[in-house]
Amino acid sequence: MLTRRRFLGNSALTSSMLVVPEWARSAFGQQRLASSNPIRLAVLGSTYRLGSHLQTITDRFLIGYPFDGDWHLPNIKVVSLYVDEHARQRGDGPDEFVRSMMGGSRQRSANPWPPEDLSPARAKQFGFRLCRNIPEALRVGGDRIAVDAVLTIVEQCPPYPYPVNDKDQVLLPRFDFFEQCAQVFETEKHAVPYFNHKQLSFSFSEAQTMVKKADRLKMPLLSGSSLPVTWRLPAVDVPVGARVKEAVMVGVGNLDDGDFDALEAMQSMLERRKGGETGVKAVQLLEGDDVWAAAKAGRWSKDLLSSALSRSDTPMGLSLLDGRCQDLTDDDLLPQLVKDPAAYCIEYTDGTRATMLMLNGAVQDYNISVQLEDQQLVSTQFLRPLPPNEAYSACLASKVESLYQNRKPPYPTQRVLLVTGMLEACLNSRHRFGQLIETPHLAILYQPPTESQYIQI
């Protein structure tokens, strides 16, 4: 059985194995080459630097990861890598968005490989091709598709940041990456499984297009973050078919980033309620004092918040100062700790209510409490070890590997499509000073898998 301690301990091997002596690297390479017919993987991303999502997830497929009580080496071989930072630095990235992102032409750098960039070292060590564009990565320098799967991780890139719109959405080109792949697949009449890290797009319309096009091309598509599939403390889930009355989720992080992770984790539990998912009727995003006023008005349950916070093991405030315990739900304490609270209020079509509270300053982890119709509470923490020991990315890697092996997503892509729409609508509400936004376009129906998808201890 895979224990949390063993998993976290083993995960440290990932970094150390990247700097082992030549003899050890050679032995490890022989183990990989002994695998028969490995899945050939093209990796597409924004930046390959220490601590980036591209690094923490791609390294799982290069090195392996601890799983089910052992070190697991996927039967996957990375054969090509496209890093958008390089193309944007050279000024020869995709014309349709480079000009708007870079504000015009950029002088070519004398050093195309910044010292922080891990791409050349990884390519040399593991023998994959560094590519100048996405089609080249799919064809591995040839004239036909030469990969069996695609891993796409688009994230903010500090040296060459993507623009931000007036709703504070980072305009990450996930749709553009997908479209370039889809064009190659359509031209060659051959599609391969495609994983997109986190939300499909900052635009629900683009996300819809991605899902529809993947279906038309028979492209197995999976999208999402690590949070729904990481360990839970305790290991609980909403029973399939249970009637859910209300849920309160506690999240941390930035708008349009940490909030997506929290919304997706919440959705991964609520989609299991009676009747499956039927969509979202309306959303509203409240900020500041309006968050606390909404609790007093009964808009969200303080009892559920208390239940969710009871699962946290990273309380802040006095607990950090001198170790004293404290009731974070105290009327006076929480507003003191949380300077910029936000409440994402979700009304589902079937009457279920959910609120995701962003409480930076109170805790540093993600927790939820769900009230069933019989008044039973289901509460847990979505375990997310703090950097640099981001072992939870291995939980996601196992699901991505399942996509590649089975050519079928382990859970519906409609979940992330719905959450993408929920987040966009919430940010629209914020942009309109907390207006209630009706969402008839989010009448998205799907059935979740019966088996829970999180990694169980």
C-alpha positions in Angstrom: 0.0 0.0 0.0 1.3 3.5 -0.9 1.6 5.6 2.2 1.9 9.3 2.3 5.3 9.2 4.1 6.7 6.7 1.6 5.3 8.6 -1.4 6.7 12.0 -0.1 10.0 10.4 0.7 10.3 8.6 -2.7 9.4 11.8 -4.6 12.6 13.4 -3.5 14.3 10.9 -5.9 12.9 12.7 -8.9 15.2 15.7 -8.4 18.2 13.7 -7.2 18.1 11.3 -10.2 18.6 14.2 -12.5 22.0 14.8 -11.1 23.3 11.3 -10.5 26.7 10.1 -12.0 27.0 9.0 -15.6 27.1 5.3 -14.7 23.8 5.5 -12.8 22.2 7.5 -15.6 23.3 4.8 -18.1 21.8 2.0 -16.0 18.6 3.9 -15.7 18.5 4.5 -19.5 19.0 0.8 -20.1 16.0 0.1 -18.0 13.9 2.4 -20.1 15.2 1.0 -23.4 14.2 -2.5 -22.2 10.6 -1.5 -22.4 8.8 -2.7 -25.5 7.1 -0.2 -27.8 7.1 2.8 -25.6 4.5 5.5 -26.1 6.2 8.3 -28.0 5.4 11.6 -26.3 5.6 15.2 -27.6 5.8 17.8 -24.8 4.5 21.3 -25.5 4.9 24.1 -22.9 5.6 27.7 -22.0 8.8 27.4 -19.9 11.0 24.6 -18.6 12.4 26.1 -15.5 12.8 24.6 -12.0 9.5 24.7 -10.2 7.4 25.2 -13.4 4.5 22.9 -14.0 6.2 21.8 -17.1 9.2 20.7 -15.1 7.4 19.0 -12.3 5.1 17.0 -14.6 7.4 16.3 -17.5 10.1 15.0 -15.2 7.7 12.3 -14.0 7.7 10.8 -17.5 11.4 11.2 -17.9 12.4 9.8 -14.5 9.3 8.0 -13.2 7.4 8.5 -10.0 6.5 6.6 -6.8 3.2 4.8 -7.1 1.4 2.1 -5.2 4.3 1.4 -3.0 7.0 1.2 -5.6 9.0 3.4 -8.1 7.0 3.4 -11.3 8.6 4.0 -14.7 6.0 4.8 -17.4 6.4 3.0 -20.7 6.6 6.4 -22.3 9.5 8.0 -24.1 9.6 11.8 -24.6 10.8 12.3 -28.2 10.3 16.0 -28.7 9.9 19.3 -26.8 8.6 22.7 -27.9 9.0 25.5 -25.4 7.1 28.7 -26.2 9.6 30.9 -24.3 12.3 30.0 -26.9 10.1 31.0 -29.8 9.0 34.2 -28.2 12.6 35.0 -27.3 13.6 34.5 -30.9 10.6 36.4 -32.2 9.6 33.5 -34.5 6.6 32.1 -32.6 3.1 31.7 -34.1 2.4 35.0 -35.8 -1.3 35.1 -34.7 -0.5 35.8 -31.1 3.2 36.7 -30.8 2.7 40.3 -32.0 0.0 41.0 -29.4 2.0 39.3 -26.6 5.3 40.9 -27.4 4.2 44.3 -28.5 6.1 44.0 -31.8 9.4 42.5 -32.9 12.0 41.5 -30.3 15.7 41.6 -30.8 17.2 38.1 -31.1 19.0 37.1 -27.9 22.7 36.3 -28.2 22.2 33.4 -25.8 19.1 31.3 -26.8 19.5 29.2 -23.6 19.1 31.2 -20.4 21.0 29.5 -17.5 17.7 28.8 -15.7 16.3 26.9 -18.8 16.4 23.1 -18.2 15.5 22.2 -21.8 19.0 21.7 -23.3 20.2 19.7 -20.3 17.1 17.4 -20.3 17.4 17.0 -24.1 21.0 16.0 -23.9 20.4 13.6 -21.0 17.3 11.9 -22.3 17.9 12.2 -26.1 14.8 14.1 -27.2 14.5 16.7 -30.0 14.2 20.4 -29.2 11.8 21.9 -31.7 11.2 25.4 -33.0 7.4 25.0 -33.4 4.5 22.8 -32.6 4.2 21.0 -36.0 7.9 20.1 -35.8 7.4 18.6 -32.3 4.5 16.5 -33.6 6.5 15.2 -36.6 9.8 15.1 -34.7 11.5 16.8 -37.6 10.0 14.6 -40.2 7.0 15.0 -42.6 4.4 12.8 -40.8 3.1 12.6 -37.2 5.7 10.6 -35.3 4.3 10.7 -31.8 1.6 8.7 -30.0 0.5 11.3 -27.4 0.8 15.0 -26.5 1.4 16.7 -23.2 0.6 20.4 -23.1 1.4 22.6 -20.2 0.8 26.3 -20.8 1.5 28.6 -17.9 2.7 32.1 -17.1 6.3 32.7 -18.2 8.0 35.4 -16.1 10.7 36.4 -18.5 8.2 36.8 -21.3 4.8 37.2 -19.6 1.6 36.6 -21.4 -0.8 39.6 -21.4 -3.6 40.0 -18.8 -7.0 41.4 -19.8 -9.3 43.8 -17.8 -10.8 40.9 -15.9 -7.4 39.8 -14.6 -7.3 36.7 -16.8 -3.9 35.7 -18.1 -4.4 35.1 -21.8 -2.5 31.8 -21.9 -2.5 30.4 -25.5 -3.9 27.0 -24.6 -6.4 27.2 -27.4 -3.7 28.2 -29.9 -1.6 25.2 -28.9 -4.6 22.9 -29.3 -5.5 24.4 -32.6 -2.1 23.9 -34.1 -2.1 20.3 -33.0 -5.7 19.8 -34.4 -4.7 21.2 -37.7 -1.9 18.7 -38.0 -4.2 15.9 -36.9 -6.9 16.9 -39.4 -4.4 17.3 -42.3 -3.0 13.8 -41.7 -6.3 12.3 -40.7 -4.7 10.9 -37.5 -5.2 12.1 -33.9 -3.5 11.1 -30.8 -4.4 11.5 -27.1 -4.0 15.1 -25.8 -3.6 16.3 -22.3 -4.1 20.0 -21.5 -3.0 21.1 -18.0 -5.6 23.0 -16.0 -8.4 24.9 -17.6 -9.1 24.5 -21.3 -8.9 28.2 -22.0 -9.6 31.6 -20.5 -12.6 31.7 -22.9 -15.5 29.3 -22.5 -16.3 29.7 -26.2 -12.8 28.5 -27.1 -13.1 25.7 -24.6 -16.3 24.5 -26.2 -14.6 24.6 -29.6 -11.8 22.5 -28.2 -14.1 19.8 -26.9 -16.2 19.7 -30.0 -13.2 19.5 -32.3 -11.6 16.8 -30.2 -14.8 14.8 -30.5 -15.0 15.3 -34.2 -11.4 14.3 -34.8 -11.7 11.4 -32.3 -8.9 12.9 -30.3 -9.0 11.5 -26.7 -8.9 14.7 -24.6 -8.2 15.2 -20.9 -7.8 18.4 -19.0 -7.4 19.5 -15.4 -5.2 20.0 -12.4 -3.7 17.8 -9.8 -6.1 18.8 -7.0 -9.1 16.5 -7.8 -6.8 13.4 -8.0 -4.3 14.1 -5.1 -4.6 12.3 -1.8 -7.5 13.3 0.6 -7.2 13.6 4.3 -9.3 11.7 5.2 -9.9 9.5 2.1 -13.6 10.3 1.6 -15.9 11.2 -1.3 -19.5 12.1 -1.9 -21.3 8.7 -2.3 -22.5 8.2 -5.8 -26.2 9.1 -6.0 -26.3 11.0 -2.7 -28.5 14.1 -2.5 -26.4 17.1 -1.8 -27.7 20.2 -0.1 -24.7 22.6 0.1 -21.0 22.7 0.0 -18.3 25.1 1.1 -14.8 24.9 -0.4 -11.8 26.8 1.0 -9.1 27.7 -1.5 -5.9 29.8 -1.6 -3.8 31.4 -4.4 -4.5 33.9 -7.1 -7.5 34.7 -9.2 -7.6 32.8 -12.4 -5.1 30.2 -11.1 -5.7 28.9 -7.6 -9.4 29.5 -7.9 -9.6 27.1 -10.9 -7.9 24.4 -8.9 -10.3 24.8 -6.0 -13.4 25.0 -8.2 -12.3 21.8 -10.1 -11.7 20.0 -6.8 -15.1 21.0 -5.5 -16.7 19.9 -8.8 -15.0 16.5 -8.7 -17.0 15.8 -5.5 -20.3 17.5 -6.3 -20.6 15.8 -9.7 -21.2 12.5 -7.9 -24.6 13.7 -6.5 -27.9 12.2 -7.4 -28.7 12.5 -11.1 -25.1 13.3 -12.1 -24.1 16.7 -13.3 -26.8 18.9 -14.8 -25.1 22.2 -15.0 -25.0 25.6 -13.4 -27.9 28.1 -13.3 -26.1 31.2 -12.0 -22.9 32.5 -10.3 -21.9 35.5 -8.3 -18.4 36.6 -7.1 -18.4 38.6 -3.9 -15.3 40.4 -2.4 -14.3 42.2 0.8 -16.9 42.8 3.4 -19.6 41.5 1.1 -18.2 38.0 1.8 -18.8 38.2 5.5 -22.1 39.9 5.0 -23.2 37.0 2.8 -22.5 34.6 5.6 -24.6 36.6 8.0 -27.4 36.6 5.5 -27.2 32.8 5.1 -25.8 32.9 1.6 -23.2 30.4 2.7 -22.9 28.3 5.8 -20.4 29.1 8.6 -21.0 25.6 10.0 -19.7 24.2 6.7 -16.8 26.6 6.8 -15.9 25.4 10.3 -16.1 21.8 9.2 -13.9 22.5 6.2 -11.3 24.4 8.2 -11.1 21.6 10.7 -9.3 19.6 8.0 -6.6 22.2 7.5 -3.1 21.6 8.9 -1.7 25.0 7.9 -3.5 27.5 10.1 -2.0 30.9 10.2 -2.3 33.8 12.6 -1.5 33.0 16.2 -0.7 29.4 15.2 2.3 30.7 13.3 3.2 33.2 16.0 3.4 31.0 19.1 1.7 27.8 18.3 -1.6 28.6 19.9 -4.8 27.0 18.7 -7.5 29.3 17.5 -11.0 29.2 16.0 -10.5 30.6 12.5 -14.3 31.0 12.1 -14.5 33.6 14.9 -16.4 36.6 13.6 -13.5 39.0 14.4 -10.5 36.8 13.6 -11.1 35.7 10.0 -11.5 39.3 8.7 -8.3 40.2 10.4 -6.3 37.4 8.8 -7.9 37.6 5.3 -7.4 41.0 3.8 -8.9 40.3 0.4 -11.5 37.5 0.8 -13.6 36.3 -2.2 -16.6 34.1 -2.4 -17.5 32.3 -5.6 -21.2 31.5 -5.2 -22.5 28.8 -7.5 -26.2 27.9 -8.0 -26.6 24.5 -9.8 -29.5 23.8 -12.0 -30.8 21.1 -9.6 -30.9 23.5 -6.7 -27.6 22.5 -5.1 -25.6 25.4 -3.6 -21.9 25.7 -3.4 -19.5 28.5 -2.3 -15.8 28.5 -2.9 -14.0 30.9 -0.5 -10.6 32.2 -1.3 -9.1 32.8 2.2 -5.4 33.8 1.7 -4.0 34.6 5.1 -6.1 32.1 7.0 -4.7 28.8 5.8 -2.4 27.5 3.0 -4.3 24.4 1.9 -7.5 23.4 0.2 -10.4 22.0 2.2 -14.1 21.2 1.6 -17.2 20.3 3.5 -20.3 18.9 1.8 -23.7 18.7 3.5 -25.8 15.8 2.3 -29.6 16.0 2.4 -29.7 13.7 5.5 -27.5 16.4 7.3 -24.4 14.2 7.2 -21.2 16.1 6.5 -18.4 14.9 4.2 -15.2 16.9 4.8 -11.6 16.5 3.7 -8.4 18.2 2.8 -7.0 18.0 -0.8 -3.4 17.3 0.1 -1.0 19.6 -1.7 2.5 19.4 -0.3 4.2 22.8 -0.5 7.1 23.4 -3.0 9.6 22.1 -3.8 8.2 18.7 -2.8 5.2 18.8 -5.2 4.6 15.1 -5.0 0.9 15.6 -5.9 1.9 16.1 -9.5 2.6 12.3 -9.7 -1.0 11.7 -8.9 -1.9 13.7 -12.0 0.8 12.0 -14.0 -0.8 8.6 -13.3 -4.1 9.8 -14.8 -2.4 11.3 -17.9 -0.6 8.0 -18.3 -3.9 6.2 -18.2 -5.2 8.5 -21.0 -2.2 7.6 -23.2 -2.4 3.9 -22.5 -6.2 3.4 -22.9 -6.9 6.2 -25.4 -9.7 7.2 -23.1 -9.9 9.9 -20.4 -10.3 8.5 -16.9 -12.9 11.1 -16.1 -15.1 13.3 -18.4 -13.6 16.4 -20.1 -17.0 18.0 -19.5 -16.0 18.6 -15.9 -13.2 21.0 -16.9 -15.4 22.5 -19.6 -18.0 23.3 -17.0 -15.4 24.7 -14.5 -13.9 26.8 -17.2 -17.3 28.3 -17.8 -17.9 28.7 -14.1 -14.7 30.6 -13.6 -15.2 32.9 -16.6 -18.7 33.7 -15.4 -17.4 34.4 -11.9 -14.8 36.8 -13.3 -17.5 38.5 -15.4 -19.5 38.9 -12.1 -16.4 40.5 -10.5 -15.9 42.8 -13.4 -19.5 43.9 -13.0 -19.0 44.7 -9.3 -20.5 41.5 -7.9 -23.6 41.2 -10.2 -25.4 37.9 -10.3 -24.7 36.3 -13.7 -27.2 33.8 -15.1 -25.5 31.0 -17.0 -27.9 29.1 -19.3 -24.9 28.3 -21.5 -23.6 26.1 -18.6 -26.4 23.5 -18.8 -23.7 20.9 -19.3 -24.8 17.3 -18.5 -22.5 14.4 -17.8 -22.1 11.4 -15.6 -18.9 10.9 -13.5 -17.2 7.6 -13.1 -18.6 5.4 -10.3 -15.1 4.8 -8.9 -13.4 7.7 -7.1 -10.5 9.0 -9.1 -8.3 10.4 -6.3 -5.2 8.5 -5.2 -6.0 6.7 -2.0 -3.6 6.1 0.8 
